[in-house]
Amino acid sequence: YSQNKVLKWLVKIWVAQNIFMIASVFIRNLRYVDYYNLASLRIGVFIFLIISVFALITLLIKINRGRNMFWLYKNVFLFSAVTLTLTSVPDWNRVIARYNIGHRNSAYFHHDYMVMLPHSIDILSKNRNLFDFPYNCSRYHSCTGDIYGYSTIINYEQIIDLRMEAARTEISDKDWREWNYADYRIRRYLENQ
């Protein structure tokens, strides 16, 4: 369509509006991390926003340079695949545990969430003094209450002990085909306890 200048400008305004919205969500997510510490879904939001910005910038390039839709889909797909592959490498539960413990004085320390982080029992155990806190699963959600019972737990340290015992049993029952590095790290830690 030869007279598509108005349409191109409308699309550019729409893309700019979306980039502004992404920036505001990014700032809001940073504030959530600042006030309530890190969580896996907050990390997921950051990853999604990075892919979204790339897709919008690629759309602008497509419009300005007259590329076809295959070019747009190919580049967005490749960037998304590489980003998702690279961001799946770190053990985010351990990153979350270390970050939240390091920022426990400046942000809310959610005991219920922390004691249930997979593959981080060694980090929690090394910082068990932080979990000598009266157990109250009803404060925000009942995740630990559903698993460990609402009235049998006195403080969060007990949940760490129960999880360590469960990890010993679970890891020793695994077949060699189920082996992974996270379990190996936990097994090595438990053997030294």
Residue, then its C-alpha position, 0 to 999 in steps of 0.5 A: y500500500s503506497q499511501n501508508k504513512v499515516l498507518k506507519w505513524l499510528v503503529k509507531i505511536w502504538v509501539a512507543q506506548n507499549i514500550f512506555m508501558i513495559a518500562s512502567v511495569f519494569i519499574r513496578n516489578l523492581r519496586y516489588v523486589d525492593y519491598y517484598n524481595l525476589a520471587s520466581l514469578r518476578i524473575g519471569v516478569f523481567i524475562f518476559l519484558i526483555i523479550s517484549v521490548f525486543a519484539l517491539i523494536t524488531l517490529l519497528i525495524k520491520i516497518n521502517r525497512g519494509r521487511n516481511m513477516f517471516w523476518l519478524y517471526k524468525n528474529v523474535f523466535l530466535f531471540s526468545a529461544v536464546t533468552l529462554t535457554l540462557t535464563s534457564v541455566p541458573d538455579w533461580n531458587r538458590v539465587i532467590a534464597r541468597y538474595n532474600i537472605g542478603h536483603r532481609n533487613s531492607a525488604y519483607f522476609h517471607h518465611d513461608y515462601m523461603v522454607m519451601l524453595p527447592h534445592s536450597i535447603d543447604i542455604l536455609s540450613k546455614n541461615r537457620n537462625l533467621f527461621d527461629f520465627p513463630y510459625n503462622c501459615s495464615r499470614y499470606h498463604s497456606c502453602t506450608g500449612d497444607i503440607y506440614g499441618y497447621s497445628t504441629i509446627i511451632n517455628y519455621e526452623q522445624i520445617i527446615d528440619l523436616r525438609m532435610e529429613a525428607a531430602r535424605t529419604e528422597i535423594s537416597d531413593k532415586d535411581w541413577r537415571e534421576w540424578n541431577y546436579a542440584d540433588y548431588r549438591i544437596r546430597r553432599y551437604l546432607e552427608n556432611q551434616 
